[in-house]
Amino acid sequence: MAQVSIPAVVHFPLEEQPERVDPLLLVNAVHMPPENYLDDEHHGAIYCPDCGVMCNRKPRKKAKRIDNVDAFYAHIKGFDEVACKHRKPGGSSSADGVGKEKKALNLVTFAGWKSLDDDELPEDELDEKPSGQKRLVQGGSAGNGRGVEIVFDANGVLLNAGEFHTVRRLVLLAQKSLDISVQFDNHDAIRLRDLIVWTEKVEKNPSQYIGRSFLFFGQPTSIRHGTHRVFFNFQSNVHQLSGHCDPRIFEKRGWKVFERSHYYIFYGLVEGSESHMTVRILETGQVDRLPLSAHALFNSLR
């Protein structure tokens, strides 16, 4: 369910703080608006007076968020099924929570890369429709790239876009919307339009990519088969970006090193220097290739 901001919470300190308490215990507690919040005193001990779920103040220690939205309260994650007037199935949130809730509607989470030892995973997960679901489209029609599909289960609970194990899954998501957010373990969510980078764009300012992970997309200038690695290179007069992967990935996919008439799309951490950068691809799910016609999908990212 979509959250709306909670105008006031109650401070209910206990020796061991549960994530939810019986709302009846809060009936006579004093309500506390966001402006009276003190993080050192109140964090981890504030609750929604209507449903008893623990809350957080956003942001915790400042009067406004970076987007100039006034601080507000929201339920902690993991209690979407708890009925509360501050949760509205599919409803639009109040003005102070719009940005946060819109991001939550379009989130897909990392569930580990598909490895060489895994059986084939279905790549058309987006088209699977479990029974009892209903679908709405926010801001456009599903599948045309102008809106984001929002899915609810039979009980009206909002579902996110699911999980991903492969780069192919991210490509399928990008075909629906580049504004879908992706979240890797221990990292903040990032929009696909900010995650996907053309290889030719890297040479314009290579220093900003070193030490960071991106989803790179481009047509290699050469592919080389070494003793233990396959190297696909994206080279200009002043710069080279190379992806390194296990030769078994090429063998399992039936790819040949002389086949350069494809775009390769791969995810990984950028290492090296401004003149020669490398991305090590450790699992088969981290790389895929697309026909040259796929350039239209990412043209807006150039």
C-alpha positions as CSV (number, residue, x, y, z in Angstrom):
1,M,0.0,0.0,0.0
2,A,1.2,3.5,-0.7
3,Q,2.1,5.5,2.4
4,V,1.0,9.1,3.2
5,S,2.8,11.1,5.8
6,I,1.7,10.7,9.4
7,P,1.0,14.2,11.0
8,A,2.0,13.1,14.5
9,V,3.4,10.0,16.2
10,V,3.7,9.0,19.9
11,H,6.9,8.5,21.8
12,F,6.6,5.1,23.6
13,P,9.9,4.0,25.1
14,L,10.3,0.5,26.3
15,E,13.2,-1.6,27.6
16,E,13.2,-3.6,24.3
17,Q,11.5,-1.8,21.4
18,P,9.3,-4.0,19.2
19,E,8.6,-2.9,15.7
20,R,4.9,-2.9,16.4
21,V,2.8,-2.4,19.6
22,D,-0.9,-2.8,20.3
23,P,-2.5,0.5,19.3
24,L,-4.6,0.3,22.5
25,L,-1.5,1.0,24.5
26,L,-1.1,4.3,22.7
27,V,-4.6,5.7,23.2
28,N,-3.6,8.1,26.0
29,A,-0.1,8.8,24.8
30,V,0.8,12.4,23.8
31,H,1.1,13.0,20.1
32,M,4.3,14.5,18.8
33,P,4.5,16.5,15.5
34,P,7.7,16.4,13.4
35,E,8.9,19.7,14.6
36,N,9.1,18.4,18.2
37,Y,11.3,15.4,17.3
38,L,14.7,15.0,18.8
39,D,16.7,12.2,17.1
40,D,18.9,11.2,20.1
41,E,15.9,10.9,22.3
42,H,13.1,9.6,20.0
43,H,14.6,7.5,17.2
44,G,13.5,3.9,17.5
45,A,10.8,4.6,20.0
46,I,8.1,6.4,18.0
47,Y,4.9,4.7,16.7
48,C,1.9,5.4,14.5
49,P,-1.0,6.1,16.9
50,D,-3.5,4.5,14.6
51,C,-1.8,1.1,13.8
52,G,1.0,0.8,16.3
53,V,3.7,0.3,13.7
54,M,7.1,1.9,14.5
55,C,7.9,5.0,12.5
56,N,10.9,7.0,11.3
57,R,11.2,10.8,10.8
58,K,12.4,11.7,7.3
59,P,14.9,13.2,7.4
60,R,15.9,12.4,10.9
61,K,18.0,15.4,11.9
62,K,17.0,18.1,9.4
63,A,14.0,20.3,9.0
64,K,13.7,19.6,5.3
65,R,14.7,16.9,2.8
66,I,17.2,17.8,0.0
67,D,14.2,18.4,-2.3
68,N,13.0,21.1,0.2
69,V,10.1,18.9,1.5
70,D,9.3,19.5,5.1
71,A,10.3,16.6,7.5
72,F,7.5,14.0,8.0
73,Y,6.8,10.7,9.6
74,A,6.4,7.4,7.8
75,H,6.0,3.7,8.9
76,I,9.1,1.6,8.8
77,K,9.3,-1.0,6.0
78,G,7.8,-4.4,6.2
79,F,4.3,-3.7,7.5
80,D,2.5,-3.0,4.2
81,E,-0.2,-5.5,5.1
82,V,-1.2,-3.7,8.3
83,A,-4.4,-1.7,7.8
84,C,-4.0,2.0,8.6
85,K,-5.6,5.2,7.4
86,H,-2.0,6.4,6.5
87,R,-1.8,3.6,3.9
88,K,-4.0,3.8,0.9
89,P,-4.0,1.0,-1.7
90,G,-3.0,2.6,-5.0
91,G,-3.9,6.1,-3.7
92,S,-1.8,9.1,-4.3
93,S,0.2,10.3,-1.3
94,S,0.2,13.7,0.1
95,A,2.4,16.4,-1.2
96,D,5.2,15.8,1.3
97,G,5.6,12.1,0.4
98,V,5.1,12.1,-3.3
99,G,8.8,11.6,-4.4
100,K,9.4,8.8,-1.9
101,E,6.3,6.8,-2.7
102,K,6.7,7.2,-6.5
103,K,10.2,5.7,-6.2
104,A,8.8,2.8,-4.2
105,L,6.3,1.9,-6.8
106,N,9.0,1.3,-9.4
107,L,11.6,-0.7,-7.5
108,V,13.2,-3.9,-8.6
109,T,15.7,-5.6,-6.3
110,F,18.9,-7.6,-6.9
111,A,18.6,-11.3,-6.0
112,G,22.1,-12.6,-7.0
113,W,23.5,-13.0,-10.4
114,K,22.7,-16.1,-12.4
115,S,25.9,-18.2,-12.4
116,L,27.3,-20.7,-14.9
117,D,26.1,-23.5,-12.6
118,D,22.4,-22.3,-12.6
119,D,19.7,-23.7,-14.7
120,E,18.3,-21.3,-17.2
121,L,16.1,-18.6,-15.6
122,P,13.0,-17.4,-17.3
123,E,13.8,-14.1,-19.0
124,D,10.2,-13.1,-19.6
125,E,9.4,-12.6,-15.9
126,L,7.7,-9.3,-16.6
127,D,5.0,-11.1,-18.6
128,E,4.1,-13.5,-15.8
129,K,0.8,-12.5,-14.1
130,P,0.0,-14.4,-10.9
131,S,-3.7,-15.0,-10.4
132,G,-5.6,-12.4,-8.5
133,Q,-3.5,-9.5,-9.6
134,K,-4.9,-6.3,-11.1
135,R,-2.8,-3.8,-13.0
136,L,-3.0,-0.1,-13.3
137,V,-0.7,2.2,-15.4
138,Q,0.6,5.4,-14.0
139,G,1.2,8.2,-16.5
140,G,0.7,6.2,-19.7
141,S,-0.1,2.8,-21.2
142,A,1.7,-0.3,-20.3
143,G,4.5,-1.4,-22.6
144,N,4.7,1.8,-24.5
145,G,7.5,3.4,-22.5
146,R,5.4,6.4,-21.4
147,G,4.1,5.0,-18.1
148,V,4.9,2.7,-15.3
149,E,2.8,-0.3,-14.5
150,I,1.7,-0.6,-10.9
151,V,0.6,-4.1,-9.7
152,F,-1.6,-4.9,-6.8
153,D,-2.4,-8.4,-5.4
154,A,-5.9,-9.7,-4.7
155,N,-5.9,-7.9,-1.3
156,G,-5.0,-4.6,-2.8
157,V,-1.4,-4.7,-1.5
158,L,1.0,-2.9,-3.8
159,L,3.7,-5.2,-5.3
160,N,7.0,-3.9,-6.5
161,A,8.5,-4.8,-9.8
162,G,10.1,-7.9,-8.3
163,E,13.7,-9.2,-8.5
164,F,16.4,-9.6,-11.1
165,H,19.1,-12.2,-11.6
166,T,20.3,-11.1,-15.1
167,V,21.2,-8.1,-17.2
168,R,18.5,-9.3,-19.7
169,R,15.9,-8.7,-17.0
170,L,17.1,-5.1,-16.6
171,V,16.8,-4.6,-20.4
172,L,13.2,-5.8,-20.3
173,L,12.5,-3.4,-17.5
174,A,14.1,-0.5,-19.5
175,Q,11.8,-1.3,-22.4
176,K,8.9,-0.5,-20.1
177,S,10.5,2.6,-18.4
178,L,14.0,4.0,-17.8
179,D,12.6,5.5,-14.6
180,I,12.2,2.1,-12.9
181,S,14.7,2.0,-10.0
182,V,17.2,-0.8,-9.3
183,Q,18.6,-1.6,-5.9
184,F,21.7,-3.7,-5.3
185,D,22.6,-5.0,-1.8
186,N,23.8,-2.3,0.6
187,H,23.3,0.4,-2.1
188,D,20.7,3.2,-2.6
189,A,18.3,2.6,-5.4
190,I,19.2,4.1,-8.7
191,R,17.1,4.7,-11.8
192,L,17.9,2.7,-14.9
193,R,18.5,5.9,-16.9
194,D,21.3,6.7,-14.4
195,L,22.6,3.1,-14.2
196,I,23.0,2.5,-18.0
197,V,26.0,4.2,-19.6
198,W,27.0,4.1,-23.3
199,T,30.7,3.0,-23.6
200,E,31.4,6.0,-25.9
201,K,30.3,8.3,-23.1
202,V,32.9,7.0,-20.7
203,E,35.8,8.5,-22.6
204,K,34.4,12.0,-22.2
205,N,35.0,12.0,-18.4
206,P,36.5,8.6,-17.4
207,S,37.5,9.7,-13.9
208,Q,33.8,9.8,-12.7
209,Y,33.3,6.1,-13.4
210,I,36.4,4.6,-11.8
211,G,35.6,2.8,-8.5
212,R,31.9,2.7,-9.3
213,S,29.5,0.1,-10.8
214,F,27.4,0.7,-13.9
215,L,25.5,-1.1,-16.6
216,F,27.6,-0.5,-19.8
217,F,26.2,-0.7,-23.3
218,G,28.1,-0.5,-26.6
219,Q,29.5,-2.2,-29.7
220,P,33.0,-3.6,-29.2
221,T,35.8,-2.5,-31.5
222,S,37.5,-5.9,-30.9
223,I,36.9,-9.2,-29.1
224,R,39.9,-11.3,-28.0
225,H,40.0,-14.9,-26.6
226,G,42.8,-15.3,-24.1
227,T,43.9,-18.4,-22.2
228,H,41.5,-17.8,-19.2
229,R,39.4,-14.8,-20.3
230,V,37.5,-13.3,-23.2
231,F,38.1,-9.6,-23.6
232,F,35.6,-7.3,-25.4
233,N,37.2,-3.9,-25.9
234,F,35.7,-0.5,-26.6
235,Q,38.6,1.6,-27.8
236,S,39.2,5.1,-29.1
237,N,42.4,7.0,-29.8
238,V,42.8,8.1,-26.2
239,H,40.8,5.6,-24.1
240,Q,40.0,1.9,-23.7
241,L,37.3,0.2,-21.7
242,S,37.4,-3.6,-21.6
243,G,35.0,-6.2,-20.3
244,H,36.6,-9.5,-19.1
245,C,34.6,-12.7,-18.7
246,D,35.0,-16.4,-18.3
247,P,35.2,-18.1,-21.8
248,R,32.6,-20.5,-20.6
249,I,30.0,-17.7,-20.7
250,F,30.6,-17.3,-24.5
251,E,30.6,-21.1,-24.9
252,K,27.3,-21.6,-23.0
253,R,25.6,-18.8,-25.0
254,G,27.0,-20.0,-28.3
255,W,28.7,-16.6,-28.9
256,K,31.7,-16.4,-31.2
257,V,34.5,-13.9,-30.7
258,F,34.4,-12.9,-34.3
259,E,30.8,-11.8,-34.0
260,R,31.1,-8.0,-33.3
261,S,27.8,-7.0,-35.0
262,H,26.0,-6.9,-31.7
263,Y,25.7,-4.5,-28.7
264,Y,27.1,-5.9,-25.5
265,I,25.5,-4.9,-22.2
266,F,27.3,-5.7,-19.0
267,Y,27.4,-4.8,-15.3
268,G,30.4,-4.4,-13.1
269,L,32.8,-2.3,-11.1
270,V,35.1,-0.1,-13.0
271,E,38.8,-0.5,-12.2
272,G,42.0,0.9,-13.7
273,S,43.1,4.3,-14.9
274,E,41.6,7.0,-17.1
275,S,43.4,5.6,-20.2
276,H,42.6,1.9,-19.6
277,M,39.6,0.9,-17.6
278,T,38.4,-2.7,-17.0
279,V,35.2,-4.4,-15.8
280,R,35.5,-7.9,-14.5
281,I,32.4,-10.0,-15.3
282,L,32.3,-12.9,-12.8
283,E,28.9,-14.4,-13.5
284,T,26.9,-15.2,-16.6
285,G,24.0,-13.0,-15.5
286,Q,26.2,-9.9,-15.6
287,V,26.4,-9.8,-19.4
288,D,24.2,-10.1,-22.4
289,R,24.2,-9.0,-26.0
290,L,21.6,-7.3,-28.1
291,P,21.0,-6.8,-31.9
292,L,22.2,-3.5,-33.4
293,S,18.6,-2.4,-33.6
294,A,18.5,-2.1,-29.8
295,H,20.3,1.3,-30.0
296,A,17.0,3.0,-30.2
297,L,16.1,1.9,-26.6
298,F,19.0,3.8,-25.1
299,N,19.4,6.7,-27.5
300,S,18.1,9.2,-24.9
301,L,21.1,8.3,-22.7
302,R,23.7,9.5,-25.2
